[in-house]
Amino acid sequence: MPRGLWTTTVGSFPKPPHLERARGQFARGEISADQLLQLERDATIEVIRSQEEIGLEILVDGELYRGDMTTYFAELMQGFQISNPVRSYGNRYYRKPVATGPVRRTKPWTVDWWKFAQSQTKKPVKGMLTGPYTMMDWSFNEHYPSREALAMDLAEAIREEAIALAEAGAQFVQVDEPAVSVRPEELKLAIKALGRAVEGVKAKTITHICYGDFDVIYPALLDLPVDMIDLEMANSRYDLLDRFKQHRFTKEIGYGVLDVHSHRIETKEEIKQGILRGLEFLKPEQMYIDPDCGLKTRTVEEAKEKLAVMVAAVREVREERGITA
Amino acid sequence: MKIETTLSGSFPKLPLEPGAPNVRVVRNRMDQGKATEMDLAEATRETTRRIVALQESAGVDLPVDGNVGWDDAQTAVARGLGGFTIAGLIRYLDTNTYYRQPEITGDVAWTKPVTVDDFKAAQGMAHRPLKAVLPGPYSLYRFSRDRHYKDPNRAVAAVGQALAGEAKALEDAGATWIHFEEPWLGRATAADAPLVAAALEPVLRGRKAKTMLHVPFRSPGAVFGSIRDLPWTGIGFDLVEAPDAWNLIPKVPAGRTVGLGLVDARNTRLEDPARVAADIHRARSMRSDLSWQLCTTASLEYLPVDRAAMKVARLTEAARLASANGG
């Protein structure tokens, strides 16, 4: 009997309103770092419990202690300053890292959080990092002479953290590279930098890529030196499968079936259809079913509902196709 | 001789001073049911007033309104044209910003003015003529997904005609310059040349207003031959990210305007005005039969507002230096 269609998520979960308020209070000096930390730990426990209740099989810590996916790391590194807010779309803003000196990892960034999250569950929890190419591309650069120089210094720093996560026991280390999909002429640089970041990491390695021009970067994308590539499928109405028909997808895939930018809760049937379409081109043991991207833009309730429908859809497909976990 | 200064596209919406009208805050309050559409309109108006005033006080010759009401560079216009529906979020080229992808689901057509009211309102706040900004027709086509025509030639011609309607409406409303933001001209290949020309021809032909095709991020070298003789007034190059665009300056027809994108809109590192002035001198020494504008490489909305304001100051300072040096 084939195995596969394991369920997971891409990384971030929505912060509950009380935690959002607390982060604001902390920023204004109204609560202490210890008070915020306790609230973040409590919320992380809740996210782990929630994932277990929903029935997900590979968990995440939810990144409730992080703001933006690049700024969080930049704030912990030497060599970065943080800009005032920059708009990303509509009314969404983020503070962007500014490389003003050599970038270095001077202390662990996520290992304690990973250990804490893993201590709350027997299911595997993924270690979650942002990749060197994306960190470089989404930062302003006032120091390095070239994009490559900044990316490769970042790769060294990220590699130290990835190795530390694996040594702490992480079975999965995900190094997200969403920026890879948009500058195809730099795909070789992205491959080189990501290759260095995961070199010697004794864990299953994953990268997440989204919202780009896959017509241009596929199948070269398959050269990314990781075990699994996580892709948004639902947002593009599974159009990526047309590329898979022309050129087989050769790695494991994180197969996104939930539109994380829509309030609408997908129906079980449409998710099943998306998975079944994928099974025309992919083997079940290649496929990890998840949302298109991080869930942090949804409400807590929306995220839970979407994931519950996703898990129900996977269970039905498994039953109909005789696939086990 | 004085070099004219202008900006490309949008400007950051957040205020420099705490407590000033803030569209971000109002939109967040609207999400919580604590503010109304009228509050947003007021904040948008005041933000536009601030952006126009910032440019005027810095000495920008051809200011823009900042596109304060736009969620992204495509959908505000596509949404107002017939034949488009707005779909999922997608990354805007290699920027870490996003747009909702327009989908062509019916006959694309101009049915009513889309940007004219905003332009007129902003013009009413300004002491000098503003430059109107529209997405370029080729880029709007390329940013969209065609689910209707399924024929690039028909689709691109329809998009061009629709934007020509909007350009005429802006012209009738008093716009003397219309800027078409055309990032996809820098990504087009020689094989795309007929499509590029077919897209641009309707928006340029018969225009009373002056027209600027601005190409951020990359050089339009692969298709320049096909657009060279179209009736545009000016073409803007990103000379920071695409220094190979310098090679196109000798090919620009005499009498046209070249926008020198020498102030980097995608990095916080501040330019040395003397170096920018030297580059202006370099351009002028290449051709004496062209007019020149100094501009940002792209929309300043890629920067935080404090840096964007500093960049505007560097831009006008560089122009002053270039003019003083006779370069």
Interface residues (C-beta under 8 A of the other chain):
Chain A: S83 N84 P85 V86 R87 S88 Y89 G90 N91 Y93 K96 V98 D137 W138 F140 N141 E142 P178 A179 S181 V182 R183 C210 Y211 G212 N235 S236 D259 H261
Chain B: P12 K13 L14 V23 R24 R27 N28 D71 D72 G88 L89 I90 R91 L93 D94 T95 N96 T97 Y98 Y99 N267 T268 R269 E301 Y302 L303 P304 V305 D306 R307
